[in-house]
């Protein structure tokens, strides 16, 4: 084989080799971008998880919640509808609604304006019973909510399907 033939062979191989290298680099960039997306999504989800757990543990620790704290939870958890499934959004709304109810019951027993709460009697007993049931519900929600959120917190590839996979599943469901 002459030098000219060798140069011609290498010249012919140059374009396919360059293409393969370019494809490899693009694939690696795709993998890195996906990892960064998973990490960013995890960090945002972790912040929402911490909002949920802080709210629930504060209620469990203090055995009460005021209206301002419930509204703070509502504001801080509002981003969850963009980061989690409908089930988590529903849980956030349920915690908000029950928080409003719990705050109202707490305020009837111990008004925030310093006035006397309900006097001893049947009505106070009913409110105390409702408040106790709601408190028990909130303490149960710590483990229930942790488990519910844990399912969506993973950054492992197998537990975090790609957007393409999710779109294909939606298309198949419409058929």
Secondary structure as GFF3:
##gff-version 3
##sequence-region A 1 175
A	DSSP	alpha_helix	3	62	.	.	.	ID=ss1
A	DSSP	alpha_helix	67	77	.	.	.	ID=ss2
A	DSSP	alpha_helix	80	83	.	.	.	ID=ss3
A	DSSP	alpha_helix	86	109	.	.	.	ID=ss4
A	DSSP	alpha_helix	122	153	.	.	.	ID=ss5
A	DSSP	three_ten_helix	157	159	.	.	.	ID=ss6
A	DSSP	alpha_helix	163	174	.	.	.	ID=ss7
###
